[in-house]
């Protein structure tokens, strides 16, 4: 598995980076990182687009799902059957966005590992036709991409927060629990997940980006901006379609 990953995923991305670096005027690593990140994101664009559409379709069903939960709150089996019927009627699958996401993860994580050690060139990984840049420029608008950058780390956190906000929508109010009742495990789990995704994850990524190199942080910012653009595009297209109807 490792040999397959190295031969068909890691090395092609590694060589693509140095090819882009060679094509970049001045051999600036920062611009090559942005170009490579966009190249990879465009390559897996159909998969990410499918995931976003699936997530949005599920989000649009939230009011109907809540109504079913209220209607069948005493009968779990009836609730399951009603939800399956709803998914069938709306032609939506709860798992339809998972497979594209799982396929993306190895590619995006590989890009992360490629850029993590980009300051040191491993010539053993270069193809015979890949240009070798002996002294690439690690300067990027006054930043040293081989070092740490608080600015880029903060941008990682901010773009991740906004990206999560777009995908999850406005924060839902916490369910009011009546006297004598206990909050269900599902409600507590949902509230916890929402809190972690909205606030903890962006903070964690910002901290991690600061501890790693600025090159990795630049990749994260670029990737997040691409995701934000995708989300806004899908939202605008969906709203336009609804208005047309």
N, C-alpha and C positions, 0 to 999 in steps of 0.2 A: 504493500500500500504506500509506504514511504517512497519507494523507488518510482512508482507511478506518479505520485504527487510531485516529486522533484523533476521528473522528466517532462511531464505534460502540463504542469501548472506553474511551478516555481520558476524553472529555467526560462520558459517563454516570457513570463512577466519580467523577470530579471533582465533578459536581453532586450525586451521592448523598452525598458527604462533607459538603457545605455544607448540604444538607437535614437530615442527621442532626445537624450542629452546631447548626442553628437549633432543632431539637426538643429538644436536650440542655439541661436547666436550667442556667443560668449560662453557656451557650455554651462549655463546657470542651472544648478540642481533644482532650485525652487520652481522654475517654469516647467522643467521636465517632470517634476512630481505632479504638478497641476494637470499637465497634458496626459500623463499616464493614468492618473485617477479618473479623469473624464473619459479616457479611452475605454478603460475597464467598465466604468459605470454605463456607458453607452452600449457596450457589448452585451451586458446583462440587463439592458433597459426593458426588453419585453417581459422578463421575469419579475422585475421590481414593479413594473406597471400592473401586471396581473395581481400581485400581492396587494398593492394599494387599492385597486378596484374591489378586490374581495373584502378587504377591511372596511372600505367605505360602504359596501353593500350590507355588511353585517351591522355597521353602525346605524344605517337607515332603518334597520329592522328593530332597533332597541325599543321604541314605543310599543310595537306589537308584541315583542317578547315579554316586556314588563306586564302588559295586559294579560297575557296567558299565564304568567306566574301568579298574578293576583287571582285569576279565575280558578286555577287548579292548585292553589297553595296547599290544599289538604291531600292532594292525590298526585304523587310524584310520577306514577306510571302514565296517568292521563296527561300530565304536563309534557312528558317526553314524547308521547304520541302526537300531541298538538304541535309541538315545536318541529318535529320531523315533517309534519304535514305543511307547516308554514314554510319551511325551507324548500320543500318540493314545489309549492305553489309559486314562490318567488324565484325559483331556479337559482338558489344560493346554497353553497356548501360551506359549513363552518371550517372545514379543513382545506378549502381551495387555495388559501393564501399561504399555507405552511410549506408545501413542496417547493414553490419558487424561492421562498426565503431560505430553505435548507440548502438549495443549490448555490445560492449566492454566497453563503457563509465561507466555504473553502476558498473561493476566489478572492473575496474581500480580505479575509484574514491573511492570505498569501501576500497580497499587496502590502499589508501592514508589515509583515516580516521582511519583505524585500527592502522596504524603506527604512526599517529599524537600523540596519547596519550599512546603509548606503555610503557612509563616509569612507569605508574601506572596500576597495574593489577586489572581488574574488575572480581572478582571471580564469580559474578552472571552470567557472560556470558560464563563461562567455562562448558563444558559437564562433566558429572560425571567421564568419563574415561580419560579426558584430564589431563595430569600431571601439577601440579602447581609448578612453579619455584619461590621460595620465594625471591631469590636474583640473578636475571639475571645480567650478566656483560654488562654494557653499554659502556665499553671501546672498541675502534676499531682503532688499529694502532695509538695510541696516541690521538685519538679524543674522546670526550664525546658525545655519540649519543643523550643524553637528552638535550644537550646544542646546541649552534649555531656553524657552521663551514663555514668559508669563503672559504676554499679550496673546499669543496664539493659543495657549492653554485656556485662557478666559473665553476666547472666541469658540473653542471647541465646546465648552460648557453652554454658552449662550445659543449656539446653533443647534446643539443637541436638544436643549430645552424647547426651542421653538419648533423643531422638527417633531418632537413628541407631542407638543401641544396641538399641532396641526393634525397628526394622525389619530390622536385620542379624542380630540374635540374639547369643548369647555369642561372644566372639572364638575362632575356631578355631585349634587348635595348628598351628604351622608344620610343614610336612611334613618328616620326617626323611629326609635324603639319605644313602644308603649310601656307603661308601668306593669311590672310583672312578667314582661316578655324578655327574652334574651336574643341578642343579635345572632343571626345564623352564621355558621362557619363561612358560607359562601359570601355573605355580605362583608364580614371582617377581612376575608382573603382579598376580595375585590378592592376594598378601601386601601389595604396594605400595598397591593400591587400598583394601584394608581399613584399612591404617594411615592413609591420607589421609582417607578418609571418617570414621573414628572420631575422629581427633585433629586433623588439619590443618584440615579444613573448619570445625569449631566454633571453633577459634582464629582462623581467618581472618575468619569472620563476626562474631565478637566484636570484633576489631580494626576491621573496616569499620564496624560499628555505632557504635563509639566515635568514629570519625573523622567520621561523618555526624551528623545531628541525633538527639536523643533521641526525636523523633516516629517516625523510621524504626525505631529500636531497639524502641520500644513495639509497633510493628506486627509486627516479627520475633518478639518474645516471645509476643504473642497468637497469631500464626499457628502457631508451634511448639507452643504449649500445645494448640491445636486438633488438630494432627496427632497429638500424643501421646494425646489423648483418643480419637481415631479408632482408632489402633493398639490401644489397650487394649480398646476396644469390640469390634473385630473378633476380637482374641485371646480375649476372654471368651466371645464368641458361638461361636467355633470350638471352644473347649474344652468348652463346654456341649453342643454337637452331638455331639462325640466320646464324651462320657460317656453321652449318651442312646442312642448306638449300642451 
